[in-house]
Amino acid sequence: MGFFFDLTATLNSLSTELMWVIMLLFCFSSILIFLRLFGYVGIFIYTSLAIIAGNIQVLKTVDFFYSPEPVALGTILFASTFLCTDILSEYYGKEKARVNILIGFSAFLFMTLLMVITIGFKPSSGDWVQESLQNVFTPMTRFFIASMIAYLISQYFDVWFYNYLKNLTSNKNLWFRNNLSTIASSLVDNTVFSIFAWILLNPEPMNLYNVIMIYILGTYLLRIIIAFLDTPFIYCAKFFIKKTNV
């Protein structure tokens, strides 16, 4: 069938937990590789790709050991964007981090509009992909709006809080500001998205308690774990920065 079919078949045989670790290492390592190859522009590129891919990946659910209900993918990709803003804040300054937020937002918006236009073309009688494209790329309005709002608020909060902690600690204890800012920003992201998607924009608003327990706290444990696991990567980042890019 081909290399990629064989590869996905092999990966399907692995446990979800092992695949989660592989995905995490792949994403965090990719950030460092992009940083090494392209400097801070590489972080801009990675963030754009992560936001687009994350919003596609979140459509797929898997069984995870800690949850009795299926868990949506995308958590690692979305969480990795906070590592990107922290690296930019630490080594290039908060202005570069803010630019990165707008680039990621613009990339996601552009991709969404581009695919809506693509789907808008009337398919030929022999076309087989139209329905699949519609299922993946036609956003439910409330989820699209909730995702965009949550991304902007949580990312700008992350930049502000990270730099606040950086000043508070006199540029010491990198691990502390990296972990605390990411943990706090992830909670903001989960909270804002869930409130908009399931209550404010939902024609049949869910009970607040259920939203908190299922959607806000449901994946938050994973995001806390990711926050701790990304710490070595922000320390390693300085070794991947070319001197000409500093």
N, C-alpha and C positions, 0 to 999 in steps of 0.2 A: 504493500500500500504506500510505502514511502517512509522516509526518516521520521517526519513529524507525527505520522499516524502511529508508528512503532513507539516513539517516545511517549506520546500521551497514553498509549496502552500500558506501558511500563509504569508511568506515574500513577495511573489509576489503580495499580496493584498495591501502592503504598498507603499507609494509614494517613488519615486527614491531619493528625498531629505532626507527623513527619513532613508532610507536604507544607504545612504551615511554617515549619522551621526553614525548609528549603526556600520558600517564598520570601521569608524575612531576610535571610542571608543574601539572597539574590538582589533584593531591592536595596538594602543598605550598602552592599558592595558596589552596586551599579552607581549609586550616588558618588562614591569615592572615585570610581573610574571616570565618570563624567567630569568630576571636578579636576582630576588630573589631566584629562585630555583637553578640556575647554575652559578651565578656570571657572569663575563664577557664572559665566554663560552656560556652562554645563549643568549647573544647578537649575538655571532657568529652563533648560531643555527637559531635564528630568522631571521637574515639577509639572510642566505642561503635559508630558506623557502620562504621569501618574494620575493626574486629575481626570484626564480623558479615560484612561484604562480603568481607573477605580470606579467610575460611574457606569462602565460596562460590566465590570466584574461583580458589582454589587447585586446584579440581577440573578446571579447564581447562588444557590444555597447548598450547604453541606451539613452533615451531622458532626457535631463537635462534642467532646467528652463531657464538658461542663454544663451543657444545655440540653434539656429534654426536647426542645424545639429546634428545627433547622436554623442554622446561622448563616446570614448573608456574608459573602466574601467582600473584599474591598477594604477591610479594616487596616491591613498592613500598608497598602498603597496610600490611603488617606493619612495614616499616622506618619508615614515616612516623609510627608511634605512638611511636617513640623520639624523634623531633623534638618531638612533643607533650609528652612528659615532660621533655625538656630545656628547652623554653620555660617550662613551669610551674616547674621547679626554678630557672631563672635569674631570672624576673620575678615569681613569686608565692610561691616557697618550696617546699622538699621535701615538706611535708605535703600541699599541693595536688597535687603530682605523685603521691604515694602514694594519695590519694583517687581520682585519675584511673585508676590501675591497677585498683582494686577495682570502679569503675564499669564499665570495659571488660570485666572478667571477668564481672560480674553480667549485663551486657547480652548477652554471648555465651551464657552459661548459660541465661538466660531465653528467648532466641530459639530455642535448641536444644530446650528442653523444650516451648515453645509449638508448634513445628512438629511435634514427635513426637506431641503430643496431636492436632493438626490431621490428621496422617496417620492417626491412630488411628480417626478417624471412618470408618465404612463408606461407601464411595463409592456414588453412585447408578449405575444401569445405564448411563446415558449419560455418566458422568463421563470426562473425557479427560486430567485433570491428575494423578491419583493417582500413577501410575508415575513421572512426572517429578519430583514432589515427593519421592517416596521416594529417587530417585537423588541428589537434591541435598541434602536435609535429614535423611536418616536417617544419622547418623554411624557409621562403623566405630568400635567402642568404643576400640580401642587408639589410633587417630589422635585421637579426641576427648580422651582422657585425656592423651596426650602433648602435644597442643596447649595444653591448659589448664595443665599443669605448666610447660611451656616458657615460656609467656606470663608467668606469675607470677614465676618465678625470674629470667628475663632482664630484666623490667621493674623489679623491685625492685633487681636488681644495677645497672641503668642509673642509677637515682636515687641509689643509694649512691655509685657510682663517680664520677658527674658532680659531686656535692657534695664528694667527697673531693678531686677535681682542682681544684674551685673554691677550696677552702680552701688547697690546696697552692700554687696560683698567685696567692693573695691577690686573687682576683676579676679577674685579668688574663688575657689570651689566651683569649677566649671561643671562638675557632675551635679551639683546642687541646683543651679539655675536651669540646666538642661532638663533634668528630671521633673522639677517642680513646674516649670513653665509648660512642658509637654503634657503632664498629667492634668493640670488645670485647663489648658486649652482644649484638650480632648473632651473634657467634661462639658465645656462651653459648646463645642461642636455637636456632641451628641444631644445636648439639651435643646439648643436652638433648632436643629433639624427636626427633632422629634415633636417639639411643640408646634412648629409651623406645619409639618407634614400630617400629623395625626390629630391635631386639635384645631388650630386657627384656620387652616385651609381645607380641612376635611369636611365635606358636606354632612357627614355623620360623625361628629367629634367623639373621640374615644374618652373613656374615663381617665382622669389625670393619673390616678394610682397605677393603672395598667400601663400607661405610657412611660411612667417613671421606671417601673419594675422590668418591663419587657424591652423597651426601646432605648431608654437612656442608660440604665444600668446593665442591660443585657449583654452588651459588647464592651462595657467599660473596663471589666477585668482584663480583657485582652489588651486594651489600649494602655493600661498601667504597666503590664508586663513588657509591652513593646517600648514604652518610655524608658524602662530600666535597661533593656537590651540594646538600645541605640547609643547608650553612653560611651562604650569603647570607640564607636565610629566617629563621634564628634571629636574625641581626642586624637584619633588617627588622621582626621581630615587635614590637620596642619602639615602632615608629612606628604600629602598628595597635592598640596598647593605649590605650583611653580613660583619661584621667586619673582619672576617677571609679572605675575598676576596679582601680587600682594599690593 
